[in-house]
Structures are given as C-alpha cells and as structure tokens.
Amino acid sequence: MEINIINLITIFILAVFVGNEIINKVPPTLHTPLMSGSNAISGIAIVGALLAITVDGTLGTYLGLAALICATINVVGGFLVTDRMLKMFKKK
C-alpha cells in the first residue's frame, strides 16, 4: 500500500481544522491541564525526532535535528507557561 502525497496533505489540513476547533472550545480553567497534555505530546515528538536523527542520509538527520530543536523549545516553553499559570493561583 503506497501513501500518496495528496492523502498526507489532506490529513494534515483536516488535522489543522479539527485542532483549531478543539483549542478554541477549551474554557480558560482547562488551559493548564491542556498545556500539560501538549507537553506530553511534545515529549513523544522528541523521541520520534531522536529516532529520525539516526536514519541514514543527511536529509533525515537534518530534519530530525530541526524537529528535535522545535519540540524541545515547545516542551520548555510549555513548562514555563504552566509554572507561571500555577503561580497565579497560589496565595501570597
């Protein structure tokens, strides 16, 4: 079974629309748990990026490195935002 590029683009576009609708429907009280969930997903992306780096060929290595950098920035930023939001709820 061969995967066509048109099928991949269609899935990507549908995922963008569905993700946008889901994120816009989240109430503000659930943003912190949602951020924690996205950090977990980014952690999985880091593992996938590490696996992509080990693939033979320079293109896979560079794309894996770019994915690793982006996912790491996302995880660190997510933890910083979550920490800042949780500090807002602590008593002074």
C-alpha positions in Angstrom: 0.0 0.0 0.0 1.5 3.3 -1.1 0.7 6.5 0.7 0.0 9.3 -1.7 1.2 12.9 -1.0 -2.3 14.2 -1.7 -3.6 11.9 1.1 -1.0 13.2 3.5 -1.7 16.8 2.7 -5.5 16.2 3.1 -4.9 14.6 6.5 -2.7 17.5 7.6 -5.3 20.1 6.5 -8.1 18.2 8.3 -5.9 18.0 11.5 -5.3 21.7 11.4 -9.0 22.5 11.2 -10.0 19.9 13.9 -7.2 21.1 16.2 -8.2 24.7 15.8 -11.8 23.9 16.6 -10.9 21.9 19.7 -8.5 24.5 21.1 -11.0 27.4 20.6 -13.6 25.5 22.6 -11.5 25.0 25.7 -12.5 27.1 28.7 -9.8 29.1 30.5 -9.9 26.9 33.5 -8.7 23.9 31.5 -5.7 25.7 29.8 -3.2 24.4 32.4 -4.2 20.7 32.0 -4.2 21.1 28.3 -0.7 22.6 28.4 0.4 19.5 30.4 -1.1 17.3 27.8 0.6 19.1 25.0 3.9 18.8 26.8 3.5 15.0 26.9 2.8 15.0 23.2 5.9 17.1 22.6 7.9 14.6 24.6 6.7 11.9 22.2 7.8 14.1 19.3 11.3 14.4 20.9 11.6 10.6 20.9 10.5 10.5 17.3 13.0 13.2 16.4 15.7 11.3 18.1 14.8 8.2 16.0 14.7 10.3 12.8 18.2 11.6 13.5 19.6 8.0 13.4 18.2 7.4 9.9 20.8 7.1 7.2 21.1 10.1 4.9 21.7 13.7 5.6 18.2 15.0 4.9 16.7 12.7 7.6 19.4 13.8 10.0 18.8 17.5 9.4 15.0 17.2 9.6 15.3 15.1 12.7 17.6 17.7 14.3 15.2 20.5 13.3 12.3 18.6 14.8 14.3 17.9 18.0 15.0 21.6 18.4 11.4 22.7 17.8 9.9 20.0 20.2 12.5 20.9 22.9 11.6 24.6 22.7 7.9 23.6 22.9 8.4 21.5 26.0 10.5 24.1 27.8 8.1 26.9 26.9 5.1 24.7 28.0 6.7 24.1 31.4 7.4 27.8 31.8 3.9 28.8 30.9 2.4 26.1 33.1 4.6 27.1 36.0 3.6 30.8 35.6 -0.1 29.9 35.4 0.1 27.8 38.6 1.9 30.6 40.5 -1.1 32.8 39.7 -3.3 30.5 41.8 -1.0 30.4 44.9 -1.8 32.5 47.8 0.7 35.3 48.6 
